Amino acid sequence: MPIIVNLDVMMAKRKMSLNELSEKVGVTVSNLSILKTGKAKAVRFSTLEAICEVLDCQPGDILEYEN
């Protein structure tokens, strides 16, 4: 898939665990795990917004397009 998810990179930069991010964003650990591993077929803008707010980043820091 040409969309690369760099959620693990941003979490590492912020020293945040998946469990901690899950609690702060209000999304289950399993759903975040699916997104983190790049297996998600879609992501809601509201979820992306919450992740960016918690991690203090931009959507482009998390999602990347590679041809």
C-alpha positions, 0 to 999 in steps of 0.5 A, a space after each residue: 500500500 502506498 500510504 505509510 503510517 508513521 504513528 509508531 515513530 511519533 509515539 516514540 518521539 513523544 515517549 508515549 505507549 499505545 495504551 497511553 495514547 489509546 486512553 487519551 484519544 478514546 480509541 481502543 488499543 486494538 484499533 490503534 494497533 491496526 492503524 499503527 501496523 498499516 492494516 487499517 483501510 480508513 481513518 476518521 478525521 476525528 480520530 486523526 485530529 485527536 491523535 494529532 492533538 495528543 501527539 502535538 503533530 500534523 497529519 503529515 507527520 503520521 501519514 505519508 504517501 510513497 509511490 
